[in-house]
């Protein structure tokens, strides 16, 4: 799922191409993409774009008259930009919606069979606020505010980082990178974090998100971003299972849960302890290895 650095990059690219342009029409390739009833899409036609912003992991296109298009890409949604004269076909399987402007078209695609990407139309600021999940924008917050918000509820630090009601814009991929940078176990309870650990976490969030936003911006080289993915070669631990940690060279470990995975370094984050994967630990019970050495000893060959 595109997270804060990726969504910010989309926002910049869309704003560059649509600010001041006229919104022409919304075309849908699937009736399930548009999730709102009022205002109707026709009510937005002919209005100029006055703003493009990020709301959590959503992209918001603001039109004259306090009209908004709120787009959530979910896991597999992506944008493509087409210059005037290049009209995309909605008969193509993954093309699910087109936002047409006087300067070109913003194509919304979604891979896979689970169509979760969505567009909501809002006719006022109050209606737009209904899409706000309440999470803190950490890059705009002081350490004191961050500390108060994080400790308000007691969860694992991984859960707190990825919960949009607590912190805004951070998902599975960048939370792995943040926790590795902060040298914290993903399963540490927030109530057990001391001030030094909280400051490390706060600093790591800023460093990782800003560094990745700058890196993605440099990679795009002014073009509309085409390769938005949760996995990058430059990442330290996310998607790097069994590959060497860049800090200590120990093989990166993971916990698989639901449709996600949490990647971490045993040496850098968990004091040498292998975290139990819930599915495997239920199956193996006491046979689940507790250290990296024990895990390596049990691997065939």
C-alpha positions in Angstrom: 0.0 0.0 0.0 1.4 3.4 -0.9 2.4 5.2 2.3 3.4 8.8 3.3 6.5 9.2 1.1 4.8 7.6 -1.9 1.5 9.5 -1.5 3.4 12.8 -1.1 5.2 12.1 -4.3 1.8 11.4 -6.1 0.4 14.6 -4.6 3.3 16.7 -5.9 3.1 15.1 -9.3 -0.7 15.5 -9.6 -0.6 19.1 -8.3 2.1 20.0 -10.9 -0.2 18.8 -13.7 -3.6 19.9 -12.5 -3.5 23.0 -10.4 -5.6 25.7 -12.1 -6.8 23.2 -14.7 -10.5 22.5 -15.3 -11.9 19.2 -14.2 -13.7 17.7 -17.2 -15.4 14.5 -16.0 -15.0 11.3 -14.1 -15.3 8.0 -16.0 -15.7 4.7 -14.2 -14.6 1.3 -15.3 -16.3 -0.3 -12.4 -19.4 0.8 -10.5 -17.8 -0.2 -7.2 -15.0 2.4 -7.4 -17.2 5.4 -6.5 -18.3 4.9 -2.9 -20.4 8.1 -2.4 -23.8 9.3 -3.5 -23.7 13.0 -3.1 -22.5 15.2 -4.6 -22.8 13.5 -8.0 -19.8 13.4 -10.3 -21.5 15.7 -12.8 -21.7 18.4 -10.1 -17.9 18.6 -10.1 -17.5 19.1 -13.9 -16.3 22.5 -15.1 -14.7 23.5 -11.8 -11.0 24.3 -11.6 -8.5 22.5 -9.4 -7.5 24.7 -6.4 -5.5 22.2 -4.4 -4.1 18.7 -4.1 -3.2 17.3 -0.7 -2.6 14.1 1.3 -5.1 13.0 4.0 -3.4 10.1 5.7 -2.8 7.7 2.9 -5.5 9.3 0.7 -5.0 11.8 -2.2 -7.4 14.7 -2.1 -8.1 16.8 -5.2 -9.9 20.0 -4.3 -12.1 21.9 -6.8 -13.7 25.3 -6.6 -16.8 25.6 -4.4 -15.4 23.3 -1.7 -15.8 20.2 -3.8 -13.4 17.3 -3.1 -12.4 14.0 -4.7 -10.9 11.7 -2.1 -9.0 8.7 -3.6 -7.7 5.8 -1.5 -5.4 3.5 -3.4 -5.5 0.7 -0.8 -3.0 -2.1 -1.5 -2.9 -2.4 -5.3 -4.2 0.9 -6.5 -1.8 3.1 -8.5 -2.0 6.3 -10.6 -0.8 6.9 -14.2 -0.8 10.3 -16.0 -1.7 10.6 -19.6 -1.1 13.7 -21.7 -4.0 15.3 -23.7 -5.0 13.2 -26.7 -4.1 9.9 -25.0 -7.5 8.7 -23.8 -7.2 5.5 -21.7 -9.6 2.6 -22.3 -11.6 1.4 -19.4 -12.0 -1.9 -21.1 -8.5 -2.8 -20.0 -8.7 -5.1 -17.0 -6.8 -3.0 -14.4 -8.1 0.4 -15.5 -10.8 1.2 -13.0 -11.4 5.0 -13.3 -10.2 8.1 -15.2 -10.2 11.7 -13.9 -10.1 13.9 -16.9 -8.7 17.4 -16.7 -8.1 20.1 -19.3 -4.4 19.3 -19.0 -4.6 15.5 -19.3 -6.0 12.4 -17.6 -5.3 10.8 -14.2 -5.8 7.0 -14.6 -6.6 4.9 -11.6 -5.5 1.3 -11.9 -5.7 -1.6 -9.6 -4.1 -5.0 -10.0 -5.6 -8.2 -8.7 -9.1 -9.4 -8.2 -9.8 -7.7 -4.9 -11.0 -4.3 -5.9 -10.5 -2.1 -2.8 -9.4 1.2 -4.2 -12.0 3.8 -3.9 -13.2 7.3 -4.8 -15.4 9.4 -2.5 -16.8 12.8 -3.5 -17.3 15.4 -0.8 -19.3 18.6 -1.1 -18.0 20.5 1.9 -15.1 20.7 4.3 -17.2 19.0 6.9 -17.9 16.1 4.6 -14.1 15.9 3.9 -13.4 15.7 7.6 -15.4 12.4 7.8 -12.4 10.8 5.9 -9.9 11.9 8.6 -8.9 8.9 10.7 -7.6 11.1 13.5 -3.9 10.0 13.4 -1.1 12.4 14.3 1.0 13.8 11.4 4.3 13.1 13.1 6.4 15.2 10.7 4.4 18.3 11.9 4.4 17.4 15.6 6.7 18.1 18.5 8.2 15.3 20.5 6.0 16.1 23.4 2.8 15.8 21.4 4.1 12.6 19.7 4.9 11.1 23.1 1.5 11.9 24.5 -0.4 10.4 21.5 1.7 7.3 21.4 1.3 6.5 25.1 -2.4 7.3 25.1 -3.1 3.6 24.1 -1.0 0.6 25.0 -0.2 -1.4 21.8 2.8 -3.0 20.3 4.9 -0.3 18.7 4.4 -1.9 15.3 0.7 -1.7 15.7 0.8 1.9 16.9 3.0 3.0 14.0 0.6 1.5 11.5 -2.7 2.4 13.1 -4.2 5.4 11.2 -6.1 6.4 14.3 -2.8 6.9 16.2 -0.3 8.0 13.6 -1.1 9.1 10.1 0.4 7.9 6.8 2.7 5.1 8.0 2.1 1.5 6.9 3.8 -1.9 7.0 6.8 -1.1 4.9 8.1 2.1 6.4 7.3 0.9 9.9 9.7 -1.9 9.5 12.4 0.6 8.4 11.6 3.0 11.2 11.8 0.3 13.9 15.1 -1.0 12.5 16.5 2.5 12.5 15.3 3.0 16.0 16.7 -0.4 17.1 13.4 -1.4 18.6 11.5 -4.7 18.6 8.2 -4.5 16.7 6.5 -6.3 19.6 7.6 -3.9 22.4 4.6 -2.5 24.2 4.4 1.3 24.0 3.9 1.6 27.7 7.3 0.0 28.3 9.2 2.5 26.1 11.4 4.8 28.1 12.1 8.5 27.1 15.3 7.6 25.4 13.6 5.0 23.2 10.7 7.3 22.5 13.1 10.0 21.3 14.9 7.5 19.1 11.6 6.4 17.6 10.5 10.0 17.0 13.8 10.8 15.3 13.7 7.6 13.2 10.2 8.4 11.9 11.4 11.8 10.7 14.6 10.5 9.3 13.1 7.5 7.4 10.1 9.3 6.0 12.0 12.4 4.9 14.9 10.4 3.4 12.5 8.1 1.5 10.4 11.0 0.2 13.6 12.7 -1.1 14.9 9.4 -2.6 11.7 8.7 -4.4 11.6 12.3 -5.6 15.1 12.0 -7.0 14.3 8.6 -8.7 11.2 10.2 -10.4 13.4 12.9 -11.9 10.5 15.2 -12.5 8.4 12.5 -14.3 5.1 11.2 -13.0 6.0 8.3 -10.6 5.5 5.0 -12.3 7.2 2.4 -10.0 5.4 2.9 -6.7 6.0 -0.3 -4.7 6.4 -1.4 -1.1 9.7 -3.1 -1.8 12.9 -1.2 -2.7 16.4 -2.6 -3.0 17.6 0.3 -0.8 15.5 -0.8 2.2 17.2 -2.2 5.2 14.8 -4.9 6.4 11.4 -4.7 4.7 11.1 -7.4 2.1 14.6 -8.6 2.9 13.9 -11.9 4.6 17.1 -14.0 5.0 19.2 -11.3 3.4 21.9 -9.7 5.5 21.1 -6.7 7.8 23.1 -3.7 6.5 24.1 -2.8 10.0 25.3 -6.2 11.4 24.9 -8.7 8.5 22.7 -11.1 10.5 19.9 -12.6 8.3 16.7 -10.5 8.4 13.8 -12.4 10.1 10.1 -12.0 9.7 6.8 -12.6 11.4 3.9 -13.5 9.0 0.5 -12.4 10.1 -2.8 -12.3 8.0 -1.7 -10.9 4.6 1.2 -8.9 6.0 4.7 -9.6 7.3 6.9 -7.8 9.8 10.6 -7.8 9.0 13.3 -7.2 11.7 16.9 -7.8 12.7 17.5 -10.1 15.6 20.8 -8.5 16.6 19.8 -4.9 16.1 16.2 -5.0 17.4 15.4 -8.0 19.7 18.6 -8.6 21.6 19.2 -11.9 19.8 15.7 -13.3 20.3 13.8 -14.7 17.4 10.2 -13.5 17.6 7.6 -16.2 17.4 5.5 -16.3 14.3 2.0 -17.0 15.6 1.1 -19.5 12.9 4.3 -21.4 13.2 4.6 -21.2 17.0 1.1 -22.7 17.4 2.2 -25.6 15.1 5.6 -26.1 16.7 5.0 -25.2 20.3 8.2 -25.6 22.3 10.1 -26.5 19.2 10.0 -22.9 18.0 13.6 -21.6 18.1 14.2 -18.7 20.4 17.6 -17.4 19.2 19.2 -16.8 15.8 21.8 -19.5 16.5 19.1 -22.1 17.3 17.2 -21.1 14.1 20.3 -21.5 12.0 21.1 -24.9 13.6 17.6 -26.1 12.6 17.9 -25.1 8.9 18.5 -28.1 6.6 22.0 -28.1 5.0 
